[in-house]
């Protein structure tokens, strides 16, 4: 198969083919690809959507190989993964996953309970009256673009990086599931990819 694989996740939760590489990996609970490394029609196999390290214990696997039991997905960073509704993995990111669970609305909820809550939120659209009071790392959408604040500065998502953008606070569609927004308010600190340059919107 030529060209990039369809395995990059956007803040909108879409799985797309992009040449840009991600800084984190994850999956949606099972296999979504066929033996030719192409996605089928479904976009998740279970409610367990996780965000993982790119490297763990020296493990190596061919991406989207015929024998793989889950489809490897890639994210620009954890902020992107959270916006799409993925949570930290309890195996390769145990400390982060425990911190996330401690900040979750149902404190110290088990993975299955968090997955239940997050899946219901992923299936719904969420709109807010203003973006002014969102915590850093919460992602919103306007005019087809995704934005978030980092240290109070508004950033716009691009496949390669977050870049500074002008933004007037107001109504928007909230991409990050509300339960994850609460976790961010409660102190969970997601990982960001590097920033470069700036743009005007």
TANOR-V159247 format. One record per residue. RES is the residue in three letters. OMEGA is omega in whole degrees, -180 to 180 (999 if undefined). Layout:
res:RES omega:OMEGA
res:RES omega:OMEGA
//
This chain:
res:UNK omega:-178
res:UNK omega:179
res:UNK omega:-179
res:UNK omega:177
res:UNK omega:178
res:UNK omega:-175
res:UNK omega:175
res:UNK omega:-177
res:UNK omega:177
res:UNK omega:176
res:UNK omega:178
res:UNK omega:-179
res:UNK omega:180
res:UNK omega:176
res:UNK omega:-171
res:UNK omega:176
res:UNK omega:-180
res:UNK omega:177
res:UNK omega:-179
res:UNK omega:-179
res:UNK omega:177
res:UNK omega:178
res:UNK omega:177
res:UNK omega:-179
res:UNK omega:176
res:UNK omega:176
res:UNK omega:-180
res:UNK omega:170
res:UNK omega:179
res:UNK omega:-174
res:UNK omega:178
res:UNK omega:-174
res:UNK omega:177
res:UNK omega:-177
res:UNK omega:178
res:UNK omega:178
res:UNK omega:177
res:UNK omega:177
res:UNK omega:172
res:UNK omega:-177
res:UNK omega:-177
res:UNK omega:-178
res:UNK omega:170
res:UNK omega:179
res:UNK omega:177
res:UNK omega:180
res:UNK omega:-178
res:UNK omega:177
res:UNK omega:-173
res:UNK omega:178
res:UNK omega:-169
res:UNK omega:171
res:UNK omega:173
res:UNK omega:-177
res:UNK omega:-178
res:UNK omega:176
res:UNK omega:179
res:UNK omega:180
res:UNK omega:177
res:UNK omega:177
res:UNK omega:175
res:UNK omega:-178
res:UNK omega:177
res:UNK omega:178
res:UNK omega:-179
res:UNK omega:-177
res:UNK omega:-174
res:UNK omega:-178
res:UNK omega:174
res:UNK omega:180
res:UNK omega:179
res:UNK omega:177
res:UNK omega:-175
res:UNK omega:-177
res:UNK omega:172
res:UNK omega:-180
res:UNK omega:-178
res:UNK omega:177
res:UNK omega:177
res:UNK omega:-179
res:UNK omega:179
res:UNK omega:179
res:UNK omega:179
res:UNK omega:176
res:UNK omega:178
res:UNK omega:178
res:UNK omega:178
res:UNK omega:180
res:UNK omega:180
res:UNK omega:180
res:UNK omega:-175
res:UNK omega:-178
res:UNK omega:-171
res:UNK omega:-179
res:UNK omega:178
res:UNK omega:-180
res:UNK omega:178
res:UNK omega:177
res:UNK omega:179
res:UNK omega:180
res:UNK omega:180
res:UNK omega:-180
res:UNK omega:-177
res:UNK omega:-179
res:UNK omega:171
res:UNK omega:-172
res:UNK omega:178
res:UNK omega:176
res:UNK omega:176
res:UNK omega:-176
res:UNK omega:-177
res:UNK omega:179
res:UNK omega:176
res:UNK omega:179
res:UNK omega:178
res:UNK omega:-179
res:UNK omega:-177
res:UNK omega:-179
res:UNK omega:177
res:UNK omega:180
res:UNK omega:178
res:UNK omega:-177
res:UNK omega:-178
res:UNK omega:173
res:UNK omega:-177
res:UNK omega:-179
res:UNK omega:-178
res:UNK omega:-178
res:UNK omega:177
res:UNK omega:177
res:UNK omega:-171
res:UNK omega:-174
res:UNK omega:177
res:UNK omega:177
res:UNK omega:175
res:UNK omega:178
res:UNK omega:175
res:UNK omega:-173
res:UNK omega:175
res:UNK omega:-178
res:UNK omega:174
res:UNK omega:179
res:UNK omega:176
res:UNK omega:180
res:UNK omega:-179
res:UNK omega:-177
res:UNK omega:173
res:UNK omega:174
res:UNK omega:171
res:UNK omega:-175
res:UNK omega:176
res:UNK omega:-179
res:UNK omega:180
res:UNK omega:-180
res:UNK omega:176
res:UNK omega:-178
res:UNK omega:169
res:UNK omega:-179
res:UNK omega:-177
res:UNK omega:-174
res:UNK omega:166
res:UNK omega:-180
res:UNK omega:-178
res:UNK omega:-177
res:UNK omega:173
res:UNK omega:-179
res:UNK omega:175
res:UNK omega:-177
res:UNK omega:-180
res:UNK omega:-179
res:UNK omega:179
res:UNK omega:171
res:UNK omega:179
res:UNK omega:179
res:UNK omega:179
res:UNK omega:-180
res:UNK omega:-176
res:UNK omega:180
res:UNK omega:178
res:UNK omega:175
res:UNK omega:177
res:UNK omega:178
res:UNK omega:177
res:UNK omega:177
res:UNK omega:-178
res:UNK omega:172
res:UNK omega:178
res:UNK omega:-177
res:UNK omega:-180
res:UNK omega:177
res:UNK omega:176
res:UNK omega:169
res:UNK omega:179
res:UNK omega:179
res:UNK omega:173
res:UNK omega:177
res:UNK omega:176
res:UNK omega:179
res:UNK omega:174
res:UNK omega:179
res:UNK omega:999
//
